[in-house]
């Protein structure tokens, strides 16, 4: 049995898509930088070097939205896009892992 189909949502603007993409790019890099997760210093260094450029792209997307008079982020559509793009797992890599002894 298939799950019920969700009602259609308004299509995101190009700037909203850029915000979601930019946010996930930053989250992915922060996840690679997370010192509480196993990894090598070179990978973390490369992520740190890429982070400013991705943050600027995210800033520019938000600036475009603001310049066009989009003064609010309506969370419903971007949240759904983030879920579809595996945003919860990706953002989880940036968080502190659970303490296995707790």
TIVO-207918 format. One record per residue (C-alpha): x, y, z; residue number from 1. Coordinates in Angstrom, 2 decimals, decimal comma. Each point is the difference from the previous one (the first is absolute). Layout:
N
+---------+---------+---------+-----+
:    east :   north :      up : pos :
+---------+---------+---------+-----+
:       X :       Y :       Z : NUM :
...
+---------+---------+---------+-----+
//
This chain:
102
+---------+---------+---------+-----+
:    east :   north :      up : pos :
+---------+---------+---------+-----+
:    0,00 :    0,00 :    0,00 :   1 :
:    1,36 :    3,41 :   -0,95 :   2 :
:   -0,04 :    2,89 :    2,49 :   3 :
:   -2,60 :    2,69 :   -0,65 :   4 :
:    1,15 :    2,60 :   -2,49 :   5 :
:    0,82 :    3,34 :    1,56 :   6 :
:   -1,83 :    3,07 :   -1,24 :   7 :
:    1,94 :    1,97 :   -2,61 :   8 :
:    2,18 :    2,79 :    1,30 :   9 :
:    0,84 :    3,19 :   -1,83 :  10 :
:    3,17 :   -0,31 :   -2,03 :  11 :
:    2,97 :    1,65 :    1,65 :  12 :
:    1,55 :    3,00 :   -1,69 :  13 :
:    3,48 :   -0,30 :   -1,47 :  14 :
:    1,37 :    1,95 :    2,97 :  15 :
:   -1,75 :   -2,34 :    2,46 :  16 :
:    1,56 :   -2,97 :   -1,80 :  17 :
:    3,38 :    1,72 :    0,24 :  18 :
:   -0,53 :    0,57 :    3,74 :  19 :
:   -0,82 :   -3,68 :    0,57 :  20 :
:    2,95 :   -1,13 :   -2,14 :  21 :
:    2,36 :    2,48 :    1,68 :  22 :
:   -1,17 :   -0,99 :    3,47 :  23 :
:    0,58 :   -3,69 :   -0,72 :  24 :
:    3,43 :    0,74 :   -1,47 :  25 :
:    0,98 :    1,86 :    3,18 :  26 :
:   -1,47 :   -2,74 :    2,21 :  27 :
:    1,92 :   -2,68 :   -1,92 :  28 :
:    3,25 :    1,92 :    0,47 :  29 :
:   -0,64 :    0,60 :    3,70 :  30 :
:   -0,72 :   -3,71 :    0,35 :  31 :
:    3,40 :   -0,78 :   -1,55 :  32 :
:    1,58 :    2,50 :    2,42 :  33 :
:   -1,67 :   -1,46 :    3,10 :  34 :
:    2,88 :   -0,92 :    2,33 :  35 :
:   -2,26 :   -2,35 :    1,97 :  36 :
:   -0,20 :   -2,33 :   -3,00 :  37 :
:    2,73 :   -2,23 :   -1,36 :  38 :
:    1,89 :    1,40 :   -2,95 :  39 :
:    3,33 :    1,23 :   -1,17 :  40 :
:    1,39 :    3,49 :    0,34 :  41 :
:    0,50 :    0,44 :   -3,75 :  42 :
:   -3,69 :   -0,57 :   -0,72 :  43 :
:   -0,91 :    2,46 :    2,75 :  44 :
:    2,49 :    2,51 :   -1,40 :  45 :
:   -1,52 :   -0,30 :   -3,48 :  46 :
:   -3,49 :    0,48 :    1,45 :  47 :
:    1,16 :    3,07 :    1,94 :  48 :
:    1,52 :    1,47 :   -3,15 :  49 :
:   -3,24 :   -0,51 :   -1,94 :  50 :
:   -2,29 :    1,32 :    2,74 :  51 :
:    0,40 :    3,77 :   -0,65 :  52 :
:   -0,91 :   -0,33 :   -3,68 :  53 :
:   -3,10 :   -2,06 :    0,78 :  54 :
:   -1,03 :    2,43 :    2,76 :  55 :
:    0,29 :    2,87 :   -2,49 :  56 :
:   -2,23 :   -1,86 :   -2,47 :  57 :
:   -2,58 :   -0,47 :    2,74 :  58 :
:    0,25 :    3,68 :    0,96 :  59 :
:   -0,44 :    1,04 :   -3,63 :  60 :
:   -3,13 :   -2,13 :   -0,40 :  61 :
:   -1,50 :    1,58 :    3,12 :  62 :
:    1,00 :    3,47 :   -1,22 :  63 :
:   -1,78 :   -0,64 :   -3,33 :  64 :
:   -3,14 :   -1,00 :    1,85 :  65 :
:    0,18 :    3,09 :    2,20 :  66 :
:    0,65 :    2,30 :   -2,99 :  67 :
:   -3,10 :   -1,38 :   -1,74 :  68 :
:   -2,13 :    0,83 :    3,01 :  69 :
:   -0,19 :   -3,53 :    1,42 :  70 :
:    0,17 :    1,01 :    3,64 :  71 :
:   -0,94 :   -3,36 :    1,55 :  72 :
:    1,18 :   -3,56 :   -0,31 :  73 :
:   -3,10 :   -2,19 :   -0,13 :  74 :
:    1,28 :   -3,15 :    1,66 :  75 :
:   -2,44 :   -2,53 :   -1,48 :  76 :
:    1,37 :   -0,28 :   -3,52 :  77 :
:    3,72 :    0,18 :    0,90 :  78 :
:   -0,53 :   -2,49 :    2,85 :  79 :
:   -1,61 :   -2,46 :   -2,37 :  80 :
:    2,82 :    0,51 :   -2,51 :  81 :
:    2,58 :   -0,59 :    2,76 :  82 :
:   -1,71 :   -3,25 :    0,97 :  83 :
:   -0,10 :   -1,18 :   -3,60 :  84 :
:    3,71 :    0,85 :   -0,36 :  85 :
:    0,90 :   -2,00 :    3,15 :  86 :
:    0,58 :    3,17 :    2,01 :  87 :
:   -0,67 :   -1,62 :    3,37 :  88 :
:    2,79 :   -2,54 :   -0,41 :  89 :
:    2,34 :    2,56 :   -1,49 :  90 :
:   -0,62 :    2,51 :    2,80 :  91 :
:    0,43 :   -2,80 :    2,54 :  92 :
:    3,63 :   -0,35 :   -1,06 :  93 :
:    0,60 :    3,56 :    1,20 :  94 :
:   -1,46 :   -0,76 :    3,44 :  95 :
:    1,79 :   -1,52 :    2,95 :  96 :
:   -0,36 :   -3,80 :   -0,14 :  97 :
:   -1,88 :   -1,72 :    2,81 :  98 :
:    2,15 :   -1,11 :    2,91 :  99 :
:    0,16 :   -3,82 :   -0,24 : 100 :
:    0,53 :   -0,28 :    3,76 : 101 :
:   -3,20 :    1,92 :    0,82 : 102 :
+---------+---------+---------+-----+
//
